Amino acid sequence: MKSILVREIKSFFGSPIGYLVIALFLILNGLFLWVFQGDYNILNTGFADMSPFFTLSPWILIFLIPAVTMRSFSDEKKQGTLELLLTKPLSHWQIVNGKFFGAFLLIIIAIIPTFIYVFAISNLGSPEGNIDMGSTIGSYFGLLFLIAGYSAIGIFTSTLSENQIVAFIIAVFLSFFFYFGFDGLATLTPNSANFISELGMQEHFKSMSRGVIDTRDILYFSSITIAFLSLTVYKLKSVQL
């Protein structure tokens, strides 16, 4: 797995992809949070908290993560190297996990510079340091699990077609559905609204954003991640047959 992971990281930073993803994430967040006037502008909210960032980031990542993962197996298929990759002395899970953690780590690298927002908001608070660190830490944990879920979905969809654009579109659709779709369905069925909402990522992400790390939320995101990685392994096995 380590060899696949290292190869993925090198491929990201050996081309403009890695730098572009990090730059886009930071620039888009920076513009919406500090420059553009609107609901996401931290200076306009009047509160020293990171809520606008954690509201905006899942939507940016819905498009950014599929852009990273779309080439994972699609590119291997297009170049005809997938069969060669599968013949290496690595299990299917090692290959999939290497691809998954490569994409996951790239997004984590993009997230790390946003810690400066916490420092800036803490200094801007009145009194200084007046920021809810419990909620902020919980939200960052929630974001990590959300990134894992999106990455697993993207890795899976990259096995469905050798066309990277098709893989990207399917990943965006599935990520959007799992994050927002269940809340939309909940509005159509008021009698079971709570149950349906809890099937979606947004409900569990919001729960973690309150600063309470509930095992149910961890199990939910872990299940989604493992389920899509398992589907990826199954798809690879069917290719090899």
Secondary structure, DSSP 8 states (H G I E B T S, - for coil): -HHHHHHHHHHHHTSHHHHHHHHHHHHHHHIIIIIS-STT-HHHH-S-SSHHHHHHHHHHHHHHHHHHHTTTTHHHHHHT-HHHHHTSSS-HHHHHHHHHHHHHHHHHHHHGGGHHHHHHHHHHSSSTT---HHHHHHHHHHHHHHHHHHHHHHHHHTTT-S-HHHHHHHHHHHHHIIIIIHHHHHHH-GGGHHHHHTTSHHHHHHHHHTT---HHHHHHHHHHHHHHHHHHHHHHHHHH-
